[in-house]
Amino acid sequence: MKYSIMKILFLLFPLLVAINSYSQCSNNFPLKVQGDSIILNDGTERRFFVSGMVDNNKASGMQLSTYDATEMEEELQSYVLAGCNAMRWNAFLKGIDITWDASNNVSGVKSGCLEALKDGLDRAYKNKIMVQIVLSTAHFQQYGWGGIDNVLGGIRNGDRVDNFYKMFTTDEGTQAYIDNLIKPMIAEIGNHPALMGYVIINEAYGMTDPQDTPFGVWADRTPRLVHFQRYVNKVVSAIHTAQPGALCTVSGVAGARQMYGDAELLAAGGESNGLLDHFQYQYYPIHHKATFSPFLNDLKEMESIWGGDSKPVIAGEFPIEGIETSEYNSVDMTPTEAYETLWGNGYSGGFTWENIIYKNANSTLKNAIDEGYTTFKNNHLTTLDPWEFWNPTTPCKDCNGDDNGFADYDNCGVCSGGNTGIEPNSLCITNTYSLEAEEGTLVGVTEQNSISGYSASGYVGNFKSNGHEVTVTANIESASIHEIWVYYHTPSGNKKLDLLVNGNAVGEVSFNQNATFEKIQVAKVFLTEGTNTITIRKNMGYTYIDKVELISDPVEIITNVDEVSENIEFDIFPNPASDELQVLTSEEIEAFSIFDGTGKSVNQNVNYNSNIIEVSSLENGFYILKCEINGVTYFKKFLKE
């Protein structure tokens, strides 16, 4: 199989998303993210695991204007006695404590609310409970509580929903929320030692326009997904700027993780520090299929199923009684077994849905819940005190050894930025391009929008006859190996379509039957700068194509290459190599070049003899080998170590 060269130019909505891994070195909070784990920020790098409950109690959570310090203290002490180490606080659940100006923008919160938030955090710290604050929920776009004309908290429900719609969907509304609520809140609570971070939106999928999400909608007003992505990016950026180290997330079903990935947020809002620190899943076995379950799929399996970036994941909600069998779930788990499963599956913890059930539970159920938390704590958490060695006055060190510096490892493993004198390598940045099918060139197929779950304005379908196809064109700036992903929906059995690049056949792509739009990787090829086409053509037909996504490999980027292709009959060995690199081909090599990570030729540092290249003189790192054989150019990446 050959992969032909692709020079790609966007026809629609030119989008280049550059994501890097830089993060400020900060000791402001007891927890931090490392890879796909949350760890203690005390130099020990011990894994931290959330074992907590959700607080919706009216006098301690849900509505800050009705906050009661005594009840909050009792609530926290009940967590301690049960063996919890964390609480998810739905402090703004109904949104009725938020105030509005004459332009229907957020003007602040009711008197005493921010002081109540600070008091709750103070009490949590005294009881050694970490707190995650929920800032907004799907209830913000739901009339509820008496209907559209009912007045709740001094504002008509319909007006409240309309105001929140403006907050979510407009720059003016979002900025007013940041200036008049987020910034004053942070000024009030400061870098609080009990603050784990924030859920920017809880159950965002529940109020997202049905054409953008297939996971069920129950709100009365439904903004488009891109509005929420922009909103989240802007709010997270404001928090990360004012509170470096506070962990931010969006909580929802596992399928929503790809909607709030780094590339999607940056494309919508443009703030490079407005990216989520971790994902948060909700799972109820009576509602959600097995593919949504962190109890049936480990961390990497869920990433494989749903896509999205590699980040820590917390189970944001699941039943406090444990996991029971249902039409979607065939496995029973006690509360202890549920937490043990999350621990074993690589997650960073979980919050059970608590308030009503736990406070009103009979003694048998409450004892079972308490035993579940206590047993798990005794098994794993007795040595995971977030504050044991944490000292907010002790500076942390970045990868360059500076106190509280800004240097960090890039995606190629090089310590860059800060005081290193090394500029972040643009070749180590992952670039993501999104090409909407309905904006391409359509032959025989038509744009449609009757099936929910697509992005932008629609998708294309009716691959019924020979020659029916969609072609998208795009542009990238640097040559690199790219993954090609296709978002598709196949409702009636497994189907196949043909993939072409610049009119040349790459291969046949199989699409498995599914219930909604999903994505699949269909090829991995070299792309160089310039204009090229990607075509999806009828084979078996009756498949719907939403968009094509291109993702570059940050360690496989090369420059100044004119023509490339790849053939499975051409290979190299060993890889990694230390002394010699053997080119495995039965043909004569007419010419070769080796490029380092910047695209510079390093041929002068190697010797070649009869398909053997001596690489011992090269510095350790990634390289690209370019060989010309029978007038065709081949490329292979290799690691010198």
GITAKA-V959117 format. One record per residue. N is the residue number from 1. RES is the residue in three letters. NEAR is the number of other ideal C-beta (glycine too) atoms within 10 Angstrom. Layout:
N;RES;NEAR / N;RES;NEAR
This chain:
1;MET;10 / 2;LYS;16 / 3;TYR;22 / 4;SER;18 / 5;ILE;21 / 6;MET;26 / 7;LYS;18 / 8;ILE;23 / 9;LEU;15 / 10;PHE;20 / 11;LEU;17 / 12;LEU;17 / 13;PHE;11 / 14;PRO;10 / 15;LEU;16 / 16;LEU;14 / 17;VAL;19 / 18;ALA;15 / 19;ILE;19 / 20;ASN;19 / 21;SER;17 / 22;TYR;16 / 23;SER;19 / 24;GLN;17 / 25;CYS;21 / 26;SER;18 / 27;ASN;22 / 28;ASN;19 / 29;PHE;23 / 30;PRO;24 / 31;LEU;23 / 32;LYS;22 / 33;VAL;19 / 34;GLN;13 / 35;GLY;10 / 36;ASP;18 / 37;SER;20 / 38;ILE;26 / 39;ILE;18 / 40;LEU;21 / 41;ASN;23 / 42;ASP;20 / 43;GLY;13 / 44;THR;13 / 45;GLU;11 / 46;ARG;16 / 47;ARG;17 / 48;PHE;23 / 49;PHE;23 / 50;VAL;27 / 51;SER;25 / 52;GLY;25 / 53;MET;25 / 54;VAL;22 / 55;ASP;25 / 56;ASN;19 / 57;ASN;22 / 58;LYS;14 / 59;ALA;15 / 60;SER;28 / 61;GLY;27 / 62;MET;22 / 63;GLN;23 / 64;LEU;24 / 65;SER;13 / 66;THR;16 / 67;TYR;22 / 68;ASP;14 / 69;ALA;14 / 70;THR;9 / 71;GLU;15 / 72;MET;24 / 73;GLU;17 / 74;GLU;13 / 75;GLU;27 / 76;LEU;24 / 77;GLN;14 / 78;SER;17 / 79;TYR;23 / 80;VAL;12 / 81;LEU;11 / 82;ALA;21 / 83;GLY;19 / 84;CYS;27 / 85;ASN;21 / 86;ALA;24 / 87;MET;29 / 88;ARG;30 / 89;TRP;29 / 90;ASN;24 / 91;ALA;23 / 92;PHE;26 / 93;LEU;21 / 94;LYS;19 / 95;GLY;24 / 96;ILE;21 / 97;ASP;25 / 98;ILE;25 / 99;THR;17 / 100;TRP;19 / 101;ASP;12 / 102;ALA;6 / 103;SER;11 / 104;ASN;17 / 105;ASN;19 / 106;VAL;24 / 107;SER;16 / 108;GLY;18 / 109;VAL;22 / 110;LYS;16 / 111;SER;10 / 112;GLY;13 / 113;CYS;23 / 114;LEU;20 / 115;GLU;13 / 116;ALA;23 / 117;LEU;23 / 118;LYS;15 / 119;ASP;17 / 120;GLY;28 / 121;LEU;22 / 122;ASP;16 / 123;ARG;19 / 124;ALA;25 / 125;TYR;18 / 126;LYS;12 / 127;ASN;18 / 128;LYS;15 / 129;ILE;24 / 130;MET;27 / 131;VAL;25 / 132;GLN;25 / 133;ILE;22 / 134;VAL;24 / 135;LEU;21 / 136;SER;28 / 137;THR;22 / 138;ALA;19 / 139;HIS;25 / 140;PHE;24 / 141;GLN;26 / 142;GLN;20 / 143;TYR;19 / 144;GLY;17 / 145;TRP;14 / 146;GLY;10 / 147;GLY;10 / 148;ILE;13 / 149;ASP;10 / 150;ASN;12 / 151;VAL;13 / 152;LEU;15 / 153;GLY;17 / 154;GLY;10 / 155;ILE;16 / 156;ARG;14 / 157;ASN;21 / 158;GLY;15 / 159;ASP;14 / 160;ARG;27 / 161;VAL;22 / 162;ASP;14 / 163;ASN;21 / 164;PHE;26 / 165;TYR;21 / 166;LYS;19 / 167;MET;26 / 168;PHE;24 / 169;THR;18 / 170;THR;15 / 171;ASP;11 / 172;GLU;13 / 173;GLY;20 / 174;THR;25 / 175;GLN;15 / 176;ALA;21 / 177;TYR;25 / 178;ILE;20 / 179;ASP;15 / 180;ASN;19 / 181;LEU;23 / 182;ILE;21 / 183;LYS;15 / 184;PRO;13 / 185;MET;23 / 186;ILE;19 / 187;ALA;10 / 188;GLU;15 / 189;ILE;22 / 190;GLY;13 / 191;ASN;16 / 192;HIS;20 / 193;PRO;17 / 194;ALA;24 / 195;LEU;26 / 196;MET;27 / 197;GLY;23 / 198;TYR;25 / 199;VAL;26 / 200;ILE;25 / 201;ILE;27 / 202;ASN;26 / 203;GLU;25 / 204;ALA;30 / 205;TYR;25 / 206;GLY;23 / 207;MET;27 / 208;THR;28 / 209;ASP;17 / 210;PRO;12 / 211;GLN;20 / 212;ASP;22 / 213;THR;27 / 214;PRO;19 / 215;PHE;22 / 216;GLY;13 / 217;VAL;18 / 218;TRP;14 / 219;ALA;24 / 220;ASP;16 / 221;ARG;17 / 222;THR;20 / 223;PRO;22 / 224;ARG;16 / 225;LEU;22 / 226;VAL;19 / 227;HIS;19 / 228;PHE;28 / 229;GLN;24 / 230;ARG;24 / 231;TYR;28 / 232;VAL;29 / 233;ASN;27 / 234;LYS;23 / 235;VAL;24 / 236;VAL;26 / 237;SER;20 / 238;ALA;21 / 239;ILE;26 / 240;HIS;22 / 241;THR;15 / 242;ALA;16 / 243;GLN;23 / 244;PRO;17 / 245;GLY;24 / 246;ALA;23 / 247;LEU;24 / 248;CYS;22 / 249;THR;26 / 250;VAL;27 / 251;SER;25 / 252;GLY;27 / 253;VAL;26 / 254;ALA;25 / 255;GLY;24 / 256;ALA;27 / 257;ARG;23 / 258;GLN;19 / 259;MET;25 / 260;TYR;27 / 261;GLY;21 / 262;ASP;22 / 263;ALA;22 / 264;GLU;23 / 265;LEU;29 / 266;LEU;21 / 267;ALA;20 / 268;ALA;20 / 269;GLY;22 / 270;GLY;13 / 271;GLU;19 / 272;SER;16 / 273;ASN;16 / 274;GLY;26 / 275;LEU;24 / 276;LEU;24 / 277;ASP;21 / 278;HIS;19 / 279;PHE;30 / 280;GLN;28 / 281;TYR;26 / 282;GLN;23 / 283;TYR;24 / 284;TYR;18 / 285;PRO;25 / 286;ILE;11 / 287;HIS;13 / 288;HIS;21 / 289;LYS;16 / 290;ALA;14 / 291;THR;17 / 292;PHE;25 / 293;SER;23 / 294;PRO;25 / 295;PHE;24 / 296;LEU;20 / 297;ASN;18 / 298;ASP;16 / 299;LEU;20 / 300;LYS;12 / 301;GLU;14 / 302;MET;25 / 303;GLU;20 / 304;SER;10 / 305;ILE;17 / 306;TRP;21 / 307;GLY;19 / 308;GLY;22 / 309;ASP;19 / 310;SER;11 / 311;LYS;22 / 312;PRO;27 / 313;VAL;28 / 314;ILE;28 / 315;ALA;26 / 316;GLY;28 / 317;GLU;23 / 318;PHE;26 / 319;PRO;17 / 320;ILE;24 / 321;GLU;19 / 322;GLY;20 / 323;ILE;22 / 324;GLU;13 / 325;THR;12 / 326;SER;14 / 327;GLU;8 / 328;TYR;17 / 329;ASN;21 / 330;SER;10 / 331;VAL;16 / 332;ASP;12 / 333;MET;22 / 334;THR;16 / 335;PRO;23 / 336;THR;19 / 337;GLU;17 / 338;ALA;26 / 339;TYR;30 / 340;GLU;17 / 341;THR;20 / 342;LEU;27 / 343;TRP;19 / 344;GLY;9 / 345;ASN;19 / 346;GLY;17 / 347;TYR;27 / 348;SER;26 / 349;GLY;24 / 350;GLY;28 / 351;PHE;26 / 352;THR;25 / 353;TRP;19 / 354;GLU;26 / 355;ASN;19 / 356;ILE;11 / 357;ILE;16 / 358;TYR;23 / 359;LYS;12 / 360;ASN;9 / 361;ALA;17 / 362;ASN;7 / 363;SER;7 / 364;THR;8 / 365;LEU;14 / 366;LYS;17 / 367;ASN;11 / 368;ALA;16 / 369;ILE;24 / 370;ASP;18 / 371;GLU;15 / 372;GLY;25 / 373;TYR;24 / 374;THR;15 / 375;THR;17 / 376;PHE;22 / 377;LYS;19 / 378;ASN;10 / 379;ASN;12 / 380;HIS;15 / 381;LEU;20 / 382;THR;9 / 383;THR;8 / 384;LEU;17 / 385;ASP;16 / 386;PRO;21 / 387;TRP;15 / 388;GLU;12 / 389;PHE;14 / 390;TRP;18 / 391;ASN;11 / 392;PRO;15 / 393;THR;5 / 394;THR;12 / 395;PRO;14 / 396;CYS;18 / 397;LYS;14 / 398;ASP;22 / 399;CYS;18 / 400;ASN;18 / 401;GLY;12 / 402;ASP;16 / 403;ASP;11 / 404;ASN;15 / 405;GLY;19 / 406;PHE;16 / 407;ALA;22 / 408;ASP;21 / 409;TYR;16 / 410;ASP;22 / 411;ASN;17 / 412;CYS;18 / 413;GLY;12 / 414;VAL;17 / 415;CYS;15 / 416;SER;23 / 417;GLY;21 / 418;GLY;19 / 419;ASN;12 / 420;THR;19 / 421;GLY;9 / 422;ILE;14 / 423;GLU;8 / 424;PRO;19 / 425;ASN;17 / 426;SER;15 / 427;LEU;23 / 428;CYS;20 / 429;ILE;19 / 430;THR;20 / 431;ASN;23 / 432;THR;22 / 433;TYR;23 / 434;SER;22 / 435;LEU;22 / 436;GLU;25 / 437;ALA;28 / 438;GLU;23 / 439;GLU;20 / 440;GLY;26 / 441;THR;12 / 442;LEU;16 / 443;VAL;14 / 444;GLY;16 / 445;VAL;26 / 446;THR;13 / 447;GLU;17 / 448;GLN;14 / 449;ASN;12 / 450;SER;10 / 451;ILE;17 / 452;SER;16 / 453;GLY;20 / 454;TYR;27 / 455;SER;23 / 456;ALA;20 / 457;SER;11 / 458;GLY;20 / 459;TYR;28 / 460;VAL;26 / 461;GLY;22 / 462;ASN;17 / 463;PHE;25 / 464;LYS;11 / 465;SER;11 / 466;ASN;11 / 467;GLY;9 / 468;HIS;21 / 469;GLU;21 / 470;VAL;28 / 471;THR;17 / 472;VAL;26 / 473;THR;19 / 474;ALA;25 / 475;ASN;17 / 476;ILE;23 / 477;GLU;12 / 478;SER;17 / 479;ALA;28 / 480;SER;25 / 481;ILE;22 / 482;HIS;24 / 483;GLU;15 / 484;ILE;22 / 485;TRP;19 / 486;VAL;24 / 487;TYR;23 / 488;TYR;25 / 489;HIS;22 / 490;THR;22 / 491;PRO;13 / 492;SER;8 / 493;GLY;10 / 494;ASN;12 / 495;LYS;20 / 496;LYS;14 / 497;LEU;26 / 498;ASP;17 / 499;LEU;20 / 500;LEU;17 / 501;VAL;21 / 502;ASN;15 / 503;GLY;10 / 504;ASN;14 / 505;ALA;14 / 506;VAL;21 / 507;GLY;13 / 508;GLU;12 / 509;VAL;20 / 510;SER;14 / 511;PHE;23 / 512;ASN;11 / 513;GLN;12 / 514;ASN;13 / 515;ALA;12 / 516;THR;14 / 517;PHE;21 / 518;GLU;22 / 519;LYS;16 / 520;ILE;15 / 521;GLN;13 / 522;VAL;22 / 523;ALA;18 / 524;LYS;14 / 525;VAL;22 / 526;PHE;23 / 527;LEU;28 / 528;THR;20 / 529;GLU;17 / 530;GLY;14 / 531;THR;14 / 532;ASN;21 / 533;THR;20 / 534;ILE;26 / 535;THR;23 / 536;ILE;26 / 537;ARG;19 / 538;LYS;23 / 539;ASN;18 / 540;MET;16 / 541;GLY;16 / 542;TYR;16 / 543;THR;26 / 544;TYR;24 / 545;ILE;27 / 546;ASP;24 / 547;LYS;24 / 548;VAL;25 / 549;GLU;20 / 550;LEU;23 / 551;ILE;20 / 552;SER;22 / 553;ASP;15 / 554;PRO;23 / 555;VAL;19 / 556;GLU;19 / 557;ILE;29 / 558;ILE;23 / 559;THR;16 / 560;ASN;12 / 561;VAL;19 / 562;ASP;8 / 563;GLU;13 / 564;VAL;22 / 565;SER;16 / 566;GLU;19 / 567;ASN;13 / 568;ILE;8 / 569;GLU;12 / 570;PHE;21 / 571;ASP;13 / 572;ILE;19 / 573;PHE;11 / 574;PRO;12 / 575;ASN;14 / 576;PRO;11 / 577;ALA;20 / 578;SER;13 / 579;ASP;10 / 580;GLU;15 / 581;LEU;26 / 582;GLN;15 / 583;VAL;21 / 584;LEU;11 / 585;THR;17 / 586;SER;8 / 587;GLU;14 / 588;GLU;9 / 589;ILE;17 / 590;GLU;12 / 591;ALA;11 / 592;PHE;17 / 593;SER;17 / 594;ILE;23 / 595;PHE;23 / 596;ASP;18 / 597;GLY;19 / 598;THR;12 / 599;GLY;15 / 600;LYS;10 / 601;SER;12 / 602;VAL;17 / 603;ASN;14 / 604;GLN;7 / 605;ASN;14 / 606;VAL;19 / 607;ASN;12 / 608;TYR;15 / 609;ASN;8 / 610;SER;8 / 611;ASN;17 / 612;ILE;12 / 613;ILE;22 / 614;GLU;15 / 615;VAL;20 / 616;SER;13 / 617;SER;12 / 618;LEU;20 / 619;GLU;9 / 620;ASN;9 / 621;GLY;14 / 622;PHE;20 / 623;TYR;21 / 624;ILE;25 / 625;LEU;21 / 626;LYS;19 / 627;CYS;22 / 628;GLU;14 / 629;ILE;19 / 630;ASN;9 / 631;GLY;7 / 632;VAL;16 / 633;THR;19 / 634;TYR;24 / 635;PHE;21 / 636;LYS;18 / 637;LYS;17 / 638;PHE;20 / 639;LEU;14 / 640;LYS;21 / 641;GLU;9
